[in-house]
């Protein structure tokens, strides 16, 4: 039996799993700006401090710094296509 969730339910379910299973990281600020938008550097700092190698974001400034410190930034669509496409087959 295949269960199909509507997109809103699927997003809600994913966020619930993340909220329960994700650690909170107290990342120090980066020593120098990386992104053209200084507000985005906190995401890079958190990824660096936690050892995360992938950020999923549609933010144009983050996407431009993909590869910095081996941290890849990809859009949600790219993530689905690369990591989830065909997962149910």
DOVONU-888878 format. One record per residue: residue number from 1; residue in one letter; x, y, z of N, C-alpha, C in turn. Coordinates in Angstrom, 1 decimal. Example, Ala and Ser with C-alpha at 12.3 -4.5 7.8 and 13.67 -1.06 7.14 Angstrom:
REM DOVONU-888878
<r><pos>1</pos><code>A</code><n_xx>13.2</n_xx><n_yy>-5.7</n_yy><n_zz>7.8</n_zz><ca_xx>12.3</ca_xx><ca_yy>-4.5</ca_yy><ca_zz>7.8</ca_zz><c_xx>13.2</c_xx><c_yy>-3.3</c_yy><c_zz>7.8</c_zz></r>
<r><pos>2</pos><code>S</code><n_xx>12.8</n_xx><n_yy>-2.2</n_yy><n_zz>7.1</n_zz><ca_xx>13.7</ca_xx><ca_yy>-1.1</ca_yy><ca_zz>7.1</ca_zz><c_xx>12.9</c_xx><c_yy>0.0</c_yy><c_zz>7.9</c_zz></r>
REM end
This chain:
REM DOVONU-888878
<r><pos>1</pos><code>X</code><n_xx>0.8</n_xx><n_yy>-1.2</n_yy><n_zz>0.0</n_zz><ca_xx>0.0</ca_xx><ca_yy>0.0</ca_yy><ca_zz>0.0</ca_zz><c_xx>0.9</c_xx><c_yy>1.2</c_yy><c_zz>0.0</c_zz></r>
<r><pos>2</pos><code>X</code><n_xx>0.6</n_xx><n_yy>2.1</n_yy><n_zz>-0.9</n_zz><ca_xx>1.4</ca_xx><ca_yy>3.4</ca_yy><ca_zz>-1.0</ca_zz><c_xx>0.6</c_xx><c_yy>4.5</c_yy><c_zz>-0.4</c_zz></r>
<r><pos>3</pos><code>X</code><n_xx>1.3</n_xx><n_yy>5.2</n_yy><n_zz>0.5</n_zz><ca_xx>0.7</ca_xx><ca_yy>6.4</ca_yy><ca_zz>1.1</ca_zz><c_xx>1.2</c_xx><c_yy>7.6</c_yy><c_zz>0.4</c_zz></r>
<r><pos>4</pos><code>X</code><n_xx>0.2</n_xx><n_yy>8.5</n_yy><n_zz>0.0</n_zz><ca_xx>0.6</ca_xx><ca_yy>9.7</ca_yy><ca_zz>-0.7</ca_zz><c_xx>0.1</c_xx><c_yy>10.9</c_yy><c_zz>0.2</c_zz></r>
<r><pos>5</pos><code>X</code><n_xx>1.1</n_xx><n_yy>11.8</n_yy><n_zz>0.5</n_zz><ca_xx>0.8</ca_xx><ca_yy>13.0</ca_yy><ca_zz>1.3</ca_zz><c_xx>0.7</c_xx><c_yy>14.2</c_yy><c_zz>0.4</c_zz></r>
<r><pos>6</pos><code>X</code><n_xx>-0.2</n_xx><n_yy>15.1</n_yy><n_zz>0.8</n_zz><ca_xx>-0.3</ca_xx><ca_yy>16.3</ca_yy><ca_zz>0.0</ca_zz><c_xx>1.0</c_xx><c_yy>17.1</c_yy><c_zz>0.4</c_zz></r>
<r><pos>7</pos><code>X</code><n_xx>1.4</n_xx><n_yy>18.0</n_yy><n_zz>-0.5</n_zz><ca_xx>2.7</ca_xx><ca_yy>18.8</ca_yy><ca_zz>-0.2</ca_zz><c_xx>2.7</c_xx><c_yy>19.5</c_yy><c_zz>1.1</c_zz></r>
<r><pos>8</pos><code>X</code><n_xx>1.7</n_xx><n_yy>20.1</n_yy><n_zz>1.6</n_zz><ca_xx>1.7</ca_xx><ca_yy>20.8</ca_yy><ca_zz>2.9</ca_zz><c_xx>1.9</c_xx><c_yy>19.8</c_yy><c_zz>4.0</c_zz></r>
<r><pos>9</pos><code>X</code><n_xx>1.3</n_xx><n_yy>18.6</n_yy><n_zz>3.9</n_zz><ca_xx>1.5</ca_xx><ca_yy>17.6</ca_yy><ca_zz>5.0</ca_zz><c_xx>2.9</c_xx><c_yy>17.1</c_yy><c_zz>5.0</c_zz></r>
<r><pos>10</pos><code>X</code><n_xx>3.4</n_xx><n_yy>16.9</n_yy><n_zz>3.8</n_zz><ca_xx>4.8</ca_xx><ca_yy>16.4</ca_yy><ca_zz>3.6</ca_zz><c_xx>5.8</c_xx><c_yy>17.4</c_yy><c_zz>4.2</c_zz></r>
<r><pos>11</pos><code>X</code><n_xx>5.6</n_xx><n_yy>18.7</n_yy><n_zz>3.9</n_zz><ca_xx>6.5</ca_xx><ca_yy>19.7</ca_yy><ca_zz>4.5</ca_zz><c_xx>6.4</c_xx><c_yy>19.7</c_yy><c_zz>6.0</c_zz></r>
<r><pos>12</pos><code>X</code><n_xx>5.2</n_xx><n_yy>19.7</n_yy><n_zz>6.5</n_zz><ca_xx>5.0</ca_xx><ca_yy>19.7</ca_yy><ca_zz>7.9</ca_zz><c_xx>5.6</c_xx><c_yy>18.5</c_yy><c_zz>8.6</c_zz></r>
<r><pos>13</pos><code>X</code><n_xx>5.5</n_xx><n_yy>17.3</n_yy><n_zz>8.0</n_zz><ca_xx>6.1</ca_xx><ca_yy>16.1</ca_yy><ca_zz>8.5</ca_zz><c_xx>7.6</c_xx><c_yy>16.2</c_yy><c_zz>8.6</c_zz></r>
<r><pos>14</pos><code>X</code><n_xx>8.2</n_xx><n_yy>16.8</n_yy><n_zz>7.5</n_zz><ca_xx>9.7</ca_xx><ca_yy>16.9</ca_yy><ca_zz>7.4</ca_zz><c_xx>10.1</c_xx><c_yy>17.9</c_yy><c_zz>8.5</c_zz></r>
<r><pos>15</pos><code>X</code><n_xx>9.4</n_xx><n_yy>19.0</n_yy><n_zz>8.7</n_zz><ca_xx>9.8</ca_xx><ca_yy>20.0</ca_yy><ca_zz>9.7</ca_zz><c_xx>9.7</c_xx><c_yy>19.4</c_yy><c_zz>11.1</c_zz></r>
<r><pos>16</pos><code>X</code><n_xx>8.7</n_xx><n_yy>18.6</n_yy><n_zz>11.3</n_zz><ca_xx>8.5</ca_xx><ca_yy>17.9</ca_yy><ca_zz>12.6</ca_zz><c_xx>9.7</c_xx><c_yy>17.0</c_yy><c_zz>12.9</c_zz></r>
<r><pos>17</pos><code>X</code><n_xx>10.2</n_xx><n_yy>16.3</n_yy><n_zz>11.9</n_zz><ca_xx>11.3</ca_xx><ca_yy>15.4</ca_yy><ca_zz>12.1</ca_zz><c_xx>12.6</c_xx><c_yy>16.2</c_yy><c_zz>12.4</c_zz></r>
<r><pos>18</pos><code>X</code><n_xx>12.7</n_xx><n_yy>17.3</n_yy><n_zz>11.7</n_zz><ca_xx>13.9</ca_xx><ca_yy>18.1</ca_yy><ca_zz>11.9</ca_zz><c_xx>13.9</c_xx><c_yy>18.8</c_yy><c_zz>13.2</c_zz></r>
<r><pos>19</pos><code>X</code><n_xx>12.7</n_xx><n_yy>19.2</n_yy><n_zz>13.7</n_zz><ca_xx>12.6</ca_xx><ca_yy>19.9</ca_yy><ca_zz>15.0</ca_zz><c_xx>13.0</c_xx><c_yy>18.9</c_yy><c_zz>16.1</c_zz></r>
<r><pos>20</pos><code>X</code><n_xx>12.6</n_xx><n_yy>17.7</n_yy><n_zz>16.0</n_zz><ca_xx>12.8</ca_xx><ca_yy>16.7</ca_yy><ca_zz>17.1</ca_zz><c_xx>14.3</c_xx><c_yy>16.2</c_yy><c_zz>17.0</c_zz></r>
<r><pos>21</pos><code>X</code><n_xx>14.8</n_xx><n_yy>16.0</n_yy><n_zz>15.8</n_zz><ca_xx>16.1</ca_xx><ca_yy>15.3</ca_yy><ca_zz>15.7</ca_zz><c_xx>17.3</c_xx><c_yy>16.2</c_yy><c_zz>15.4</c_zz></r>
<r><pos>22</pos><code>X</code><n_xx>17.1</n_xx><n_yy>17.5</n_yy><n_zz>15.3</n_zz><ca_xx>18.2</ca_xx><ca_yy>18.4</ca_yy><ca_zz>15.0</ca_zz><c_xx>18.9</c_xx><c_yy>19.0</c_yy><c_zz>16.2</c_zz></r>
<r><pos>23</pos><code>X</code><n_xx>20.2</n_xx><n_yy>18.9</n_yy><n_zz>16.3</n_zz><ca_xx>20.8</ca_xx><ca_yy>19.6</ca_yy><ca_zz>17.4</ca_zz><c_xx>20.9</c_xx><c_yy>21.1</c_yy><c_zz>17.2</c_zz></r>
<r><pos>24</pos><code>X</code><n_xx>21.0</n_xx><n_yy>21.8</n_yy><n_zz>18.3</n_zz><ca_xx>21.1</ca_xx><ca_yy>23.3</ca_yy><ca_zz>18.2</ca_zz><c_xx>22.6</c_xx><c_yy>23.5</c_yy><c_zz>18.3</c_zz></r>
<r><pos>25</pos><code>X</code><n_xx>23.1</n_xx><n_yy>24.3</n_yy><n_zz>17.4</n_zz><ca_xx>24.6</ca_xx><ca_yy>24.6</ca_yy><ca_zz>17.2</ca_zz><c_xx>24.8</c_xx><c_yy>26.0</c_yy><c_zz>17.6</c_zz></r>
<r><pos>26</pos><code>X</code><n_xx>25.7</n_xx><n_yy>26.2</n_yy><n_zz>18.6</n_zz><ca_xx>26.1</ca_xx><ca_yy>27.6</ca_yy><ca_zz>18.9</ca_zz><c_xx>27.4</c_xx><c_yy>27.9</c_yy><c_zz>18.2</c_zz></r>
<r><pos>27</pos><code>X</code><n_xx>27.3</n_xx><n_yy>28.4</n_yy><n_zz>17.0</n_zz><ca_xx>28.4</ca_xx><ca_yy>28.6</ca_yy><ca_zz>16.1</ca_zz><c_xx>29.0</c_xx><c_yy>30.0</c_yy><c_zz>16.3</c_zz></r>
<r><pos>28</pos><code>X</code><n_xx>30.3</n_xx><n_yy>30.0</n_yy><n_zz>16.4</n_zz><ca_xx>31.0</ca_xx><ca_yy>31.3</ca_yy><ca_zz>16.4</ca_zz><c_xx>30.9</c_xx><c_yy>32.0</c_yy><c_zz>15.1</c_zz></r>
<r><pos>29</pos><code>X</code><n_xx>30.9</n_xx><n_yy>33.3</n_yy><n_zz>15.1</n_zz><ca_xx>30.8</ca_xx><ca_yy>34.0</ca_yy><ca_zz>13.8</ca_zz><c_xx>32.0</c_xx><c_yy>33.8</c_yy><c_zz>12.9</c_zz></r>
<r><pos>30</pos><code>X</code><n_xx>31.9</n_xx><n_yy>33.9</n_yy><n_zz>11.6</n_zz><ca_xx>33.0</ca_xx><ca_yy>33.7</ca_yy><ca_zz>10.7</ca_zz><c_xx>34.0</c_xx><c_yy>34.8</c_yy><c_zz>10.9</c_zz></r>
<r><pos>31</pos><code>X</code><n_xx>35.3</n_xx><n_yy>34.6</n_yy><n_zz>10.8</n_zz><ca_xx>36.3</ca_xx><ca_yy>35.6</ca_yy><ca_zz>11.0</ca_zz><c_xx>36.2</c_xx><c_yy>36.7</c_yy><c_zz>9.9</c_zz></r>
<r><pos>32</pos><code>X</code><n_xx>35.7</n_xx><n_yy>36.4</n_yy><n_zz>8.8</n_zz><ca_xx>35.6</ca_xx><ca_yy>37.4</ca_yy><ca_zz>7.7</ca_zz><c_xx>34.3</c_xx><c_yy>37.1</c_yy><c_zz>6.9</c_zz></r>
<r><pos>33</pos><code>X</code><n_xx>33.7</n_xx><n_yy>38.1</n_yy><n_zz>6.3</n_zz><ca_xx>32.5</ca_xx><ca_yy>37.9</ca_yy><ca_zz>5.5</ca_zz><c_xx>32.8</c_xx><c_yy>37.0</c_yy><c_zz>4.3</c_zz></r>
<r><pos>34</pos><code>X</code><n_xx>31.8</n_xx><n_yy>36.2</n_yy><n_zz>4.0</n_zz><ca_xx>31.9</ca_xx><ca_yy>35.2</ca_yy><ca_zz>2.9</ca_zz><c_xx>30.8</c_xx><c_yy>35.6</c_yy><c_zz>1.9</c_zz></r>
<r><pos>35</pos><code>X</code><n_xx>29.6</n_xx><n_yy>35.7</n_yy><n_zz>2.3</n_zz><ca_xx>28.5</ca_xx><ca_yy>36.0</ca_yy><ca_zz>1.4</ca_zz><c_xx>28.3</c_xx><c_yy>37.5</c_yy><c_zz>1.2</c_zz></r>
<r><pos>36</pos><code>X</code><n_xx>27.8</n_xx><n_yy>37.9</n_yy><n_zz>0.0</n_zz><ca_xx>27.5</ca_xx><ca_yy>39.3</ca_yy><ca_zz>-0.3</ca_zz><c_xx>26.5</c_xx><c_yy>39.8</c_yy><c_zz>0.7</c_zz></r>
<r><pos>37</pos><code>X</code><n_xx>25.7</n_xx><n_yy>38.9</n_yy><n_zz>1.3</n_zz><ca_xx>24.7</ca_xx><ca_yy>39.3</ca_yy><ca_zz>2.3</ca_zz><c_xx>25.2</c_xx><c_yy>38.9</c_yy><c_zz>3.6</c_zz></r>
<r><pos>38</pos><code>X</code><n_xx>25.7</n_xx><n_yy>39.8</n_yy><n_zz>4.4</n_zz><ca_xx>26.3</ca_xx><ca_yy>39.4</ca_yy><ca_zz>5.7</ca_zz><c_xx>25.4</c_xx><c_yy>38.6</c_yy><c_zz>6.6</c_zz></r>
<r><pos>39</pos><code>X</code><n_xx>24.1</n_xx><n_yy>38.8</n_yy><n_zz>6.4</n_zz><ca_xx>23.1</ca_xx><ca_yy>38.0</ca_yy><ca_zz>7.2</ca_zz><c_xx>23.1</c_xx><c_yy>36.5</c_yy><c_zz>6.9</c_zz></r>
<r><pos>40</pos><code>X</code><n_xx>23.6</n_xx><n_yy>36.2</n_yy><n_zz>5.8</n_zz><ca_xx>23.7</ca_xx><ca_yy>34.8</ca_yy><ca_zz>5.4</ca_zz><c_xx>24.9</c_xx><c_yy>34.0</c_yy><c_zz>6.0</c_zz></r>
<r><pos>41</pos><code>X</code><n_xx>25.9</n_xx><n_yy>34.7</n_yy><n_zz>6.5</n_zz><ca_xx>27.1</ca_xx><ca_yy>34.1</ca_yy><ca_zz>7.0</ca_zz><c_xx>26.8</c_xx><c_yy>33.2</c_yy><c_zz>8.2</c_zz></r>
<r><pos>42</pos><code>X</code><n_xx>25.7</n_xx><n_yy>33.5</n_yy><n_zz>8.9</n_zz><ca_xx>25.4</ca_xx><ca_yy>32.7</ca_yy><ca_zz>10.1</ca_zz><c_xx>25.0</c_xx><c_yy>31.3</c_yy><c_zz>9.7</c_zz></r>
<r><pos>43</pos><code>X</code><n_xx>24.5</n_xx><n_yy>31.1</n_yy><n_zz>8.5</n_zz><ca_xx>24.1</ca_xx><ca_yy>29.7</ca_yy><ca_zz>8.0</ca_zz><c_xx>25.4</c_xx><c_yy>29.0</c_yy><c_zz>7.7</c_zz></r>
<r><pos>44</pos><code>X</code><n_xx>26.4</n_xx><n_yy>29.7</n_yy><n_zz>7.1</n_zz><ca_xx>27.7</ca_xx><ca_yy>29.1</ca_yy><ca_zz>6.7</ca_zz><c_xx>28.4</c_xx><c_yy>28.7</c_yy><c_zz>8.0</c_zz></r>
<r><pos>45</pos><code>X</code><n_xx>28.4</n_xx><n_yy>29.6</n_yy><n_zz>9.0</n_zz><ca_xx>29.0</ca_xx><ca_yy>29.4</ca_yy><ca_zz>10.3</ca_zz><c_xx>28.5</c_xx><c_yy>28.2</c_yy><c_zz>11.0</c_zz></r>
<r><pos>46</pos><code>X</code><n_xx>27.1</n_xx><n_yy>28.1</n_yy><n_zz>11.0</n_zz><ca_xx>26.5</ca_xx><ca_yy>26.9</ca_yy><ca_zz>11.6</ca_zz><c_xx>26.9</c_xx><c_yy>25.6</c_yy><c_zz>10.9</c_zz></r>
<r><pos>47</pos><code>X</code><n_xx>26.9</n_xx><n_yy>25.6</n_yy><n_zz>9.6</n_zz><ca_xx>27.3</ca_xx><ca_yy>24.4</ca_yy><ca_zz>8.8</ca_zz><c_xx>28.7</c_xx><c_yy>24.1</c_yy><c_zz>9.1</c_zz></r>
<r><pos>48</pos><code>X</code><n_xx>29.6</n_xx><n_yy>25.1</n_yy><n_zz>9.1</n_zz><ca_xx>31.0</ca_xx><ca_yy>24.8</ca_yy><ca_zz>9.4</ca_zz><c_xx>31.2</c_xx><c_yy>24.2</c_yy><c_zz>10.8</c_zz></r>
<r><pos>49</pos><code>X</code><n_xx>30.5</n_xx><n_yy>24.8</n_yy><n_zz>11.8</n_zz><ca_xx>30.7</ca_xx><ca_yy>24.4</ca_yy><ca_zz>13.2</ca_zz><c_xx>30.1</c_xx><c_yy>23.0</c_yy><c_zz>13.4</c_zz></r>
<r><pos>50</pos><code>X</code><n_xx>29.1</n_xx><n_yy>22.6</n_yy><n_zz>12.7</n_zz><ca_xx>28.5</ca_xx><ca_yy>21.3</ca_yy><ca_zz>12.9</ca_zz><c_xx>29.0</c_xx><c_yy>20.2</c_yy><c_zz>12.0</c_zz></r>
<r><pos>51</pos><code>X</code><n_xx>29.8</n_xx><n_yy>20.6</n_yy><n_zz>11.0</n_zz><ca_xx>30.3</ca_xx><ca_yy>19.6</ca_yy><ca_zz>10.1</ca_zz><c_xx>29.4</c_xx><c_yy>19.3</c_yy><c_zz>8.9</c_zz></r>
<r><pos>52</pos><code>X</code><n_xx>28.3</n_xx><n_yy>20.1</n_yy><n_zz>8.8</n_zz><ca_xx>27.3</ca_xx><ca_yy>19.9</ca_yy><ca_zz>7.7</ca_zz><c_xx>28.0</c_xx><c_yy>20.2</c_yy><c_zz>6.4</c_zz></r>
<r><pos>53</pos><code>X</code><n_xx>27.7</n_xx><n_yy>19.5</n_yy><n_zz>5.4</n_zz><ca_xx>28.3</ca_xx><ca_yy>19.7</ca_yy><ca_zz>4.1</ca_zz><c_xx>27.3</c_xx><c_yy>20.1</c_yy><c_zz>3.0</c_zz></r>
<r><pos>54</pos><code>X</code><n_xx>26.1</n_xx><n_yy>20.3</n_yy><n_zz>3.4</n_zz><ca_xx>25.0</ca_xx><ca_yy>20.7</ca_yy><ca_zz>2.4</ca_zz><c_xx>24.0</c_xx><c_yy>21.6</c_yy><c_zz>3.1</c_zz></r>
<r><pos>55</pos><code>X</code><n_xx>23.8</n_xx><n_yy>22.7</n_yy><n_zz>2.4</n_zz><ca_xx>22.7</ca_xx><ca_yy>23.7</ca_yy><ca_zz>2.8</ca_zz><c_xx>21.7</c_xx><c_yy>23.7</c_yy><c_zz>1.7</c_zz></r>
<r><pos>56</pos><code>X</code><n_xx>20.5</n_xx><n_yy>23.6</n_yy><n_zz>2.0</n_zz><ca_xx>19.4</ca_xx><ca_yy>23.6</ca_yy><ca_zz>1.0</ca_zz><c_xx>18.7</c_xx><c_yy>25.0</c_yy><c_zz>1.2</c_zz></r>
<r><pos>57</pos><code>X</code><n_xx>18.8</n_xx><n_yy>25.8</n_yy><n_zz>0.2</n_zz><ca_xx>18.3</ca_xx><ca_yy>27.2</ca_yy><ca_zz>0.2</ca_zz><c_xx>18.1</c_xx><c_yy>27.7</c_yy><c_zz>-1.2</c_zz></r>
<r><pos>58</pos><code>X</code><n_xx>17.1</n_xx><n_yy>28.6</n_yy><n_zz>-1.3</n_zz><ca_xx>16.9</ca_xx><ca_yy>29.3</ca_yy><ca_zz>-2.6</ca_zz><c_xx>17.6</c_xx><c_yy>30.7</c_yy><c_zz>-2.6</c_zz></r>
<r><pos>59</pos><code>X</code><n_xx>18.3</n_xx><n_yy>31.0</n_yy><n_zz>-1.5</n_zz><ca_xx>18.9</ca_xx><ca_yy>32.3</ca_yy><ca_zz>-1.4</ca_zz><c_xx>20.0</c_xx><c_yy>32.5</c_yy><c_zz>-2.4</c_zz></r>
<r><pos>60</pos><code>X</code><n_xx>19.9</n_xx><n_yy>33.5</n_yy><n_zz>-3.2</n_zz><ca_xx>20.8</ca_xx><ca_yy>33.7</ca_yy><ca_zz>-4.3</ca_zz><c_xx>22.3</c_xx><c_yy>34.0</c_yy><c_zz>-3.8</c_zz></r>
<r><pos>61</pos><code>X</code><n_xx>22.4</n_xx><n_yy>34.7</n_yy><n_zz>-2.6</n_zz><ca_xx>23.7</ca_xx><ca_yy>34.9</ca_yy><ca_zz>-2.1</ca_zz><c_xx>24.4</c_xx><c_yy>33.7</c_yy><c_zz>-1.6</c_zz></r>
<r><pos>62</pos><code>X</code><n_xx>23.6</n_xx><n_yy>32.8</n_yy><n_zz>-0.9</n_zz><ca_xx>24.2</ca_xx><ca_yy>31.5</ca_yy><ca_zz>-0.5</ca_zz><c_xx>24.6</c_xx><c_yy>30.6</c_yy><c_zz>-1.6</c_zz></r>
<r><pos>63</pos><code>X</code><n_xx>23.7</n_xx><n_yy>30.6</n_yy><n_zz>-2.6</n_zz><ca_xx>24.0</ca_xx><ca_yy>29.8</ca_yy><ca_zz>-3.8</ca_zz><c_xx>25.3</c_xx><c_yy>30.2</c_yy><c_zz>-4.5</c_zz></r>
<r><pos>64</pos><code>X</code><n_xx>25.6</n_xx><n_yy>31.4</n_yy><n_zz>-4.5</n_zz><ca_xx>26.8</ca_xx><ca_yy>31.9</ca_yy><ca_zz>-5.1</ca_zz><c_xx>28.1</c_xx><c_yy>31.5</c_yy><c_zz>-4.4</c_zz></r>
<r><pos>65</pos><code>X</code><n_xx>28.0</n_xx><n_yy>31.2</n_yy><n_zz>-3.1</n_zz><ca_xx>29.2</ca_xx><ca_yy>30.8</ca_yy><ca_zz>-2.3</ca_zz><c_xx>29.2</c_xx><c_yy>29.3</c_yy><c_zz>-2.1</c_zz></r>
<r><pos>66</pos><code>X</code><n_xx>28.4</n_xx><n_yy>28.5</n_yy><n_zz>-2.9</n_zz><ca_xx>28.5</ca_xx><ca_yy>27.1</ca_yy><ca_zz>-2.8</ca_zz><c_xx>29.9</c_xx><c_yy>26.6</c_yy><c_zz>-3.1</c_zz></r>
<r><pos>67</pos><code>X</code><n_xx>30.4</n_xx><n_yy>25.7</n_yy><n_zz>-2.3</n_zz><ca_xx>31.7</ca_xx><ca_yy>25.2</ca_yy><ca_zz>-2.4</ca_zz><c_xx>32.7</c_xx><c_yy>25.7</c_yy><c_zz>-1.4</c_zz></r>
<r><pos>68</pos><code>X</code><n_xx>32.3</n_xx><n_yy>26.9</n_yy><n_zz>-0.7</n_zz><ca_xx>33.2</ca_xx><ca_yy>27.5</ca_yy><ca_zz>0.3</ca_zz><c_xx>33.4</c_xx><c_yy>26.4</c_yy><c_zz>1.4</c_zz></r>
<r><pos>69</pos><code>X</code><n_xx>34.6</n_xx><n_yy>26.2</n_yy><n_zz>1.8</n_zz><ca_xx>34.9</ca_xx><ca_yy>25.3</ca_yy><ca_zz>2.9</ca_zz><c_xx>34.3</c_xx><c_yy>23.9</c_yy><c_zz>2.6</c_zz></r>
<r><pos>70</pos><code>X</code><n_xx>34.1</n_xx><n_yy>23.5</n_yy><n_zz>1.4</n_zz><ca_xx>33.5</ca_xx><ca_yy>22.2</ca_yy><ca_zz>1.0</ca_zz><c_xx>32.0</c_xx><c_yy>22.1</c_yy><c_zz>1.4</c_zz></r>
<r><pos>71</pos><code>X</code><n_xx>31.4</n_xx><n_yy>23.3</n_yy><n_zz>1.6</n_zz><ca_xx>29.9</ca_xx><ca_yy>23.3</ca_yy><ca_zz>1.9</ca_zz><c_xx>29.2</c_xx><c_yy>23.6</c_yy><c_zz>0.6</c_zz></r>
<r><pos>72</pos><code>X</code><n_xx>28.4</n_xx><n_yy>22.6</n_yy><n_zz>0.2</n_zz><ca_xx>27.6</ca_xx><ca_yy>22.8</ca_yy><ca_zz>-1.0</ca_zz><c_xx>26.3</c_xx><c_yy>23.4</c_yy><c_zz>-0.7</c_zz></r>
<r><pos>73</pos><code>X</code><n_xx>25.8</n_xx><n_yy>24.4</n_yy><n_zz>-1.5</n_zz><ca_xx>24.5</ca_xx><ca_yy>25.0</ca_yy><ca_zz>-1.3</ca_zz><c_xx>23.7</c_xx><c_yy>24.7</c_yy><c_zz>-2.6</c_zz></r>
<r><pos>74</pos><code>X</code><n_xx>22.5</n_xx><n_yy>24.1</n_yy><n_zz>-2.4</n_zz><ca_xx>21.7</ca_xx><ca_yy>23.8</ca_yy><ca_zz>-3.6</ca_zz><c_xx>20.2</c_xx><c_yy>24.2</c_yy><c_zz>-3.3</c_zz></r>
<r><pos>75</pos><code>X</code><n_xx>19.5</n_xx><n_yy>24.4</n_yy><n_zz>-4.3</n_zz><ca_xx>18.1</ca_xx><ca_yy>24.8</ca_yy><ca_zz>-4.2</ca_zz><c_xx>17.3</c_xx><c_yy>23.6</c_yy><c_zz>-3.8</c_zz></r>
<r><pos>76</pos><code>X</code><n_xx>16.1</n_xx><n_yy>23.9</n_yy><n_zz>-3.2</n_zz><ca_xx>15.3</ca_xx><ca_yy>22.7</ca_yy><ca_zz>-2.8</ca_zz><c_xx>15.0</c_xx><c_yy>21.8</c_yy><c_zz>-4.0</c_zz></r>
<r><pos>77</pos><code>X</code><n_xx>14.8</n_xx><n_yy>22.4</n_yy><n_zz>-5.2</n_zz><ca_xx>14.5</ca_xx><ca_yy>21.5</ca_yy><ca_zz>-6.4</ca_zz><c_xx>15.7</c_xx><c_yy>20.7</c_yy><c_zz>-6.7</c_zz></r>
<r><pos>78</pos><code>X</code><n_xx>16.9</n_xx><n_yy>21.2</n_yy><n_zz>-6.6</n_zz><ca_xx>18.1</ca_xx><ca_yy>20.5</ca_yy><ca_zz>-6.9</ca_zz><c_xx>18.2</c_xx><c_yy>19.3</c_yy><c_zz>-5.9</c_zz></r>
<r><pos>79</pos><code>X</code><n_xx>17.9</n_xx><n_yy>19.6</n_yy><n_zz>-4.6</n_zz><ca_xx>18.0</ca_xx><ca_yy>18.6</ca_yy><ca_zz>-3.6</ca_zz><c_xx>17.1</c_xx><c_yy>17.5</c_yy><c_zz>-3.8</c_zz></r>
<r><pos>80</pos><code>X</code><n_xx>15.8</n_xx><n_yy>17.8</n_yy><n_zz>-4.2</n_zz><ca_xx>14.8</ca_xx><ca_yy>16.8</ca_yy><ca_zz>-4.5</ca_zz><c_xx>15.3</c_xx><c_yy>15.9</c_yy><c_zz>-5.6</c_zz></r>
<r><pos>81</pos><code>X</code><n_xx>15.7</n_xx><n_yy>16.6</n_yy><n_zz>-6.7</n_zz><ca_xx>16.1</ca_xx><ca_yy>15.9</ca_yy><ca_zz>-7.9</ca_zz><c_xx>17.3</c_xx><c_yy>15.0</c_yy><c_zz>-7.7</c_zz></r>
<r><pos>82</pos><code>X</code><n_xx>18.3</n_xx><n_yy>15.4</n_yy><n_zz>-6.9</n_zz><ca_xx>19.5</ca_xx><ca_yy>14.7</ca_yy><ca_zz>-6.6</ca_zz><c_xx>19.4</c_xx><c_yy>13.6</c_yy><c_zz>-5.6</c_zz></r>
<r><pos>83</pos><code>X</code><n_xx>18.6</n_xx><n_yy>13.9</n_yy><n_zz>-4.5</n_zz><ca_xx>18.6</ca_xx><ca_yy>13.0</ca_yy><ca_zz>-3.4</ca_zz><c_xx>17.3</c_xx><c_yy>12.3</c_yy><c_zz>-3.1</c_zz></r>
<r><pos>84</pos><code>X</code><n_xx>16.2</n_xx><n_yy>12.8</n_yy><n_zz>-3.7</n_zz><ca_xx>14.9</ca_xx><ca_yy>12.2</ca_yy><ca_zz>-3.4</ca_zz><c_xx>14.2</c_xx><c_yy>11.6</c_yy><c_zz>-4.6</c_zz></r>
<r><pos>85</pos><code>X</code><n_xx>14.6</n_xx><n_yy>12.0</n_yy><n_zz>-5.8</n_zz><ca_xx>13.9</ca_xx><ca_yy>11.5</ca_yy><ca_zz>-7.0</ca_zz><c_xx>14.1</c_xx><c_yy>10.0</c_yy><c_zz>-7.1</c_zz></r>
<r><pos>86</pos><code>X</code><n_xx>13.0</n_xx><n_yy>9.4</n_yy><n_zz>-7.3</n_zz><ca_xx>13.0</ca_xx><ca_yy>7.9</ca_yy><ca_zz>-7.4</ca_zz><c_xx>13.1</c_xx><c_yy>7.2</c_yy><c_zz>-6.1</c_zz></r>
<r><pos>87</pos><code>X</code><n_xx>13.1</n_xx><n_yy>7.9</n_yy><n_zz>-5.0</n_zz><ca_xx>13.2</ca_xx><ca_yy>7.2</ca_yy><ca_zz>-3.7</ca_zz><c_xx>12.1</c_xx><c_yy>6.3</c_yy><c_zz>-3.3</c_zz></r>
<r><pos>88</pos><code>X</code><n_xx>10.9</n_xx><n_yy>6.6</n_yy><n_zz>-4.0</n_zz><ca_xx>9.7</ca_xx><ca_yy>5.8</ca_yy><ca_zz>-3.7</ca_zz><c_xx>9.6</c_xx><c_yy>4.6</c_yy><c_zz>-4.7</c_zz></r>
<r><pos>89</pos><code>X</code><n_xx>10.5</n_xx><n_yy>4.5</n_yy><n_zz>-5.6</n_zz><ca_xx>10.3</ca_xx><ca_yy>3.4</ca_yy><ca_zz>-6.6</ca_zz><c_xx>11.1</c_xx><c_yy>2.2</c_yy><c_zz>-6.2</c_zz></r>
REM end
